[in-house]
Amino acid sequence: MTAHHTTGNHADFGAITHRTVDVGGLALHVAEQGEGPLVLLLHGFPECWYSWRHQFAPLAAAGYRVVAPDQRGYARSDQPADIGAYTLPHLAGDVIGLIHALGEERAVVVGHDWGAPVAWATALLRPDVVRAVAGLSVPPPAYGETPPLHALRERFGDGFYQLYFQPPGVADAEMAADPAAVFRGVLYAASGDNPFNDPPRPWIIPDGMPLAATIPPPERLPDWLTEEDIAVFVREYARHGERAFTGGLNWYRNIDRNRELLAVFRGARIRVPALFVAGDRDLVMTFGGGADRVVAGVGRAVAAPHRSLILPGCGHWTQQERPEEVNAALLDLLAGLPAGG
């Protein structure tokens, strides 16, 4: 475990420290603040530890040790070359390994976007380690009889973004050509501030249209996002150069494989306290048939006390768009757990 404690630049706010942790031979960069029971914050795509910038101080002030890693393939962390190294069992294994590498036995695990399926899977597979789980934007996966990519193609067509991401190297090159434009465009396009998302609609990339053309930058960034935020994301992604987005895209390339690998757990329910938070303008709500059906699905997936919170006017970037409400919901979940780690 190599420590790199730094303060005072754009990537360090107050008491946040940074270091690299060895997790089974994989070097994961982590940002952390506070002391007390461990809370792990797992980002999504295309993001990194910085996506949790509004959660560190409030959770730390409430008496928790807050750790946000760059997950496998992202930003300052290692990026395995094998596409098959990005399955949910790999990613959940990283979470368990990280908890133990941090010297802890148990943790509360919180995930947003792709981080949410990792959090849900870790809670399902290792309830002895996960004290409670929170998923932001994405509910627990519900695998059916049809492979997910086939179902997505039948429902949304070949241009659905998760299908567009499948061919190795294609979206990778388009996104790496101008990371600043990607972050500016994607973060606005999927937000509640984009009128296109009232009501929410899926992200479609029509045949022959460049990906960038489907996420044009806004004339003005929404209030929750600044040009400095965009610059931080770009700098955090700089390590991997032309493969800056490849690690994250490889998660999408294992969607069908995840269903196969987790088939033995089909029908199993999560048995630790749980929280689900999402916006009613989140494109993910369209995947599950609307907020009411998504919330009902959470109830079927969780066999322990749980709460679902739908935030009016909020888009996909839940904890960035609505930090105060998300923080209050997380602190409420944490306060209801038995004392200690």
Secondary structure, DSSP 8 states (H G I E B T S, - for coil): -EE----SSTT--TT-EEEEEEETTEEEEEEEE--SSEEEEE--TT--GGGGTTTHHHHHHTT-EEEEE--TTSTTS---S-GGG-SHHHHHHHHHHHHHHTT-S-EEEEEETTHHHHHHHHHHH-TTTEEEEEEESS------SS-HHHHHHHHH-TTBHHHHT-STTHHHHHHHT-HHHHHHHHHHHTSTTSGGGSS----B--TT--GGGGS---SS--TT--HHHHHHHHHHHGGGGGGTTHHHHHHHTTHHHHHHHTGGGTT--B-S-EEEEEETT-THHHHTTSHHHHHHHHHHHB-S-EEEEEETT--S-HHHHSHHHHHHHHHHHHHTS-S--
